[in-house]
Amino acid sequence: MNNSLIISSSSKEVYIGLKNENDILIKTATGRNSGSQIIIKIDQLLKENKLKLKDIKNYFIDIGPGSFTGIRISIVTLQGLLMPFEDFSIRKFYFTDIVNLCLKDKKVVKRAVLKRAREDAAYIALYENEMRINEPEMVNFSDFKSYLNGYTLLGEEALYFKNKYDLKNDHREIFFDKDVFIDIEKISKSVDINNLKPLYLQKPLAVENFEKITGKTLDKKNWD
C-alpha cells in the first residue's frame, strides 16, 4: 500500500494528513501550542489506520511562508521520527500552494496568494491555474500594484492588503478542502532530509535580536 504523510504548519491551524490510494484523512490542531501536537496527531492517524511509521514511505512537508516556530517544529519532528529509517522520500511544498489549490474555479487563471510578512509587506506567490510561476517572495506595499497587476487575490490575508491599500484586484475567498493534499505531489519538490529547512524570506526575530546585541551579521545558512 502506498501511504503518504503530509504536514502543514505554516498557518494558525496545523494540518496532518494521511493519504493512501483511495482517500486522505486529516487531523488538525489549533492554538498557541498546536506545533507540540504534531507528533500526537501523527500517532493518532497511524493507530486509527493500523499502521506503523515504517509503513509510510512518502512524506510531504510545508516549509512556509508562515509561522517560523510551527515550521521548525514540524521539520525537527519529522527529522527525529525518520532517524531510524532509510527507505523514504521527502517532498517540500509551500503554504501558498495549498491556498491556490483550494480555488477550483478554472476561469480564474492568474492568481496571487498573499501572506502577511509585516504591516507594509507581504509574502507573495503567483500562479497560473495550478502551476506556480514564481517562488514566494517578500514584496513591499509600494510595489503591490505593479507586482499584482492583472492577478486575482486569494484568501483572507490577501483581503487585508486589498482593503488597506485600496488594491483594485478581484478577490476570492478561500475555504480549506482536504482533497487539495491529493494534488500536492504535482507541485512539490524532492528534498534531502538533511537539507530540509524553513523558507526564510526575511530574518527571524531571534536573528535580528542576536545581531543587535552582538553587532555581528549571521550568514543566512545559519539562521536556523
VOGU-3710 file (C-alpha; in Angstrom, 3 decimals, decimal comma):
1> mnnsliisss> 0,000/0,000/0,000  1,370/3,423/-0,974  0,870/5,600/2,111  1,917/9,233/2,428  2,104/11,562/5,422  1,559/15,297/4,918  2,409/18,047/7,410  1,429/21,701/7,065  2,178/24,005/9,996  2,597/27,478/8,462
11> skevyiglkn> -0,818/28,821/9,434  -2,811/29,189/12,643  -4,214/25,708/12,041  -1,864/22,749/11,694  -2,877/20,006/9,262  -1,619/16,433/9,448  -2,760/14,223/6,581  -2,541/10,505/5,871  -3,062/9,667/2,214  -3,478/6,271/0,578
21> endiliktat> -4,700/5,210/-2,851  -8,341/5,815/-2,001  -8,652/8,692/0,434  -6,986/11,271/2,624  -7,602/11,596/6,347  -6,861/14,854/8,170  -6,142/15,730/11,773  -5,963/19,380/12,815  -4,508/21,267/15,752  -5,103/24,891/16,729
31> grnsgsqiii> -3,955/27,272/19,413  -0,623/28,531/20,680  0,764/25,046/21,314  -0,503/23,470/18,099  3,037/22,643/16,970  3,586/20,435/20,009  0,565/18,363/18,965  2,057/17,313/15,623  3,565/14,091/16,888  0,361/13,291/18,820
41> kidqllkenk> -1,770/13,714/15,688  0,625/11,571/13,641  0,417/8,835/16,263  -3,394/9,022/16,265  -3,586/8,695/12,472  -1,260/5,715/12,424  -3,059/3,873/15,231  -6,516/4,544/13,812  -5,412/3,069/10,484  -3,391/0,199/11,990
51> lklkdiknyf> -0,153/1,466/10,517  3,360/1,967/11,812  5,793/4,662/10,796  7,795/2,134/8,793  4,714/1,681/6,571  4,945/5,312/5,402  7,348/5,782/2,512  6,396/9,249/1,249  6,436/12,470/3,275  5,268/15,932/2,209
61> idigpgsftg> 6,024/18,988/4,324  5,082/22,654/4,107  8,166/24,884/4,584  6,390/28,257/4,603  5,907/31,109/4,316  4,316/31,418/7,715  4,957/30,657/11,355  8,691/30,066/11,794  8,070/28,298/15,102  5,455/25,945/13,673
71> irisivtlqg> 7,545/25,152/10,613  10,697/24,478/12,634  8,788/22,197/14,997  7,338/20,167/12,119  10,748/19,828/10,438  12,520/18,779/13,639  9,689/16,367/14,429  9,933/14,735/11,018  13,720/14,514/11,149  13,545/12,889/14,559
81> llmpfedfsi> 10,865/10,387/13,574  12,730/9,293/10,443  16,146/8,981/12,053  15,926/5,152/12,350  14,812/4,696/8,715  16,462/4,919/5,311  13,778/3,885/2,809  11,654/7,035/2,450  11,285/10,152/0,319  10,550/13,734/1,380
91> rkfyftdivn> 8,999/16,412/-0,806  8,553/20,047/0,213  5,839/22,499/-0,787  4,687/25,994/0,142  1,678/27,043/2,178  0,666/29,294/-0,702  0,298/26,156/-2,852  -2,452/24,924/-0,548  -4,343/28,200/-0,740  -4,139/28,221/-4,520
101> lclkdkkvvk> -5,272/24,604/-4,898  -8,354/25,365/-2,789  -9,678/27,584/-5,596  -11,411/25,238/-8,038  -12,677/27,895/-10,452  -10,677/27,313/-13,654  -11,952/30,610/-15,061  -9,599/32,403/-12,676  -6,242/31,840/-14,380  -3,910/34,450/-12,880
111> ravlkrared> -3,850/34,109/-9,092  -1,852/35,692/-6,297  -1,596/34,337/-2,766  -0,549/36,890/-0,132  0,553/36,131/3,383  1,356/38,882/5,840  5,070/39,450/6,465  4,828/42,893/8,087  2,218/45,640/8,165  3,723/47,064/4,970
121> aayialyene> 4,901/43,889/3,237  3,551/40,525/2,152  4,912/37,174/1,089  3,512/36,712/-2,412  3,413/33,736/-4,768  1,931/33,958/-8,264  0,091/31,164/-10,080  -1,498/30,364/-13,405  -4,198/27,861/-12,510  -2,430/25,098/-10,533
131> mrinepemvn> 1,049/26,000/-11,777  3,224/28,176/-9,547  5,141/30,654/-11,700  7,386/32,097/-9,008  8,708/31,140/-5,599  7,119/33,072/-2,712  8,965/36,327/-2,098  8,591/39,318/0,174  7,137/42,384/-1,592  6,819/45,858/-0,060
141> fsdfksylng> 3,489/47,706/-0,290  4,990/50,299/-2,644  5,351/47,556/-5,271  1,992/45,842/-4,736  0,072/47,435/-7,607  2,693/46,788/-10,287  3,549/43,325/-8,961  -0,070/42,199/-8,737  -1,382/43,799/-11,920  -3,965/41,503/-13,521
151> ytllgeealy> -3,984/38,929/-10,708  -6,934/37,776/-8,615  -6,097/37,807/-4,905  -6,836/34,672/-2,884  -7,592/34,288/0,795  -8,235/36,234/3,969  -4,765/37,761/4,268  -4,898/38,973/0,671  -8,174/40,730/1,508  -6,417/42,527/4,374
161> fknkydlknd> -3,916/44,084/1,950  -6,572/44,757/-0,686  -8,593/46,793/1,798  -5,645/48,520/3,459  -4,019/49,702/0,225  -7,154/50,042/-1,886  -5,990/47,479/-4,436  -8,361/47,170/-7,404  -7,670/43,463/-7,958  -10,513/40,971/-7,807
171> hreiffdkdv> -10,560/38,837/-4,670  -11,776/35,316/-3,939  -12,484/33,887/-0,508  -10,854/30,521/0,114  -12,267/27,568/2,039  -9,987/24,711/3,034  -10,614/21,446/1,211  -8,732/18,371/2,424  -8,672/16,996/-1,117  -6,049/19,595/-2,086
181> fidiekisks> -3,482/17,380/-0,400  -4,197/14,711/-3,001  -2,791/17,058/-5,645  0,149/18,394/-3,644  2,565/15,915/-5,210  2,198/17,672/-8,579  3,886/20,836/-7,356  6,101/19,556/-4,541  9,856/19,137/-4,855  12,103/16,378/-3,574
191> vdinnlkply> 14,498/17,356/-0,797  17,113/15,511/1,247  16,173/15,279/4,922  19,456/16,925/5,947  18,711/19,921/3,703  15,168/20,379/4,947  14,828/23,954/6,246  12,122/26,602/6,652  11,636/29,098/3,854  13,457/32,213/5,033
201> lqkplavenf> 12,309/35,356/3,228  13,244/37,753/5,986  15,379/37,474/9,072  13,720/35,711/12,022  13,259/37,978/15,051  15,756/35,921/17,057  18,415/36,561/14,405  17,701/40,306/14,347  17,974/40,452/18,149  21,211/38,456/18,110
211> ekitgktldk> 22,748/40,805/15,545  21,682/43,888/17,534  23,186/42,536/20,762  26,433/41,199/19,302  26,979/43,600/16,416  27,645/40,584/14,211  25,862/39,593/10,998  24,766/35,973/10,706  25,043/34,251/7,340  21,619/33,152/6,041
221> knwd> 22,679/29,483/6,172  22,974/29,837/9,954  19,574/31,428/10,564  18,086/28,189/11,826
//
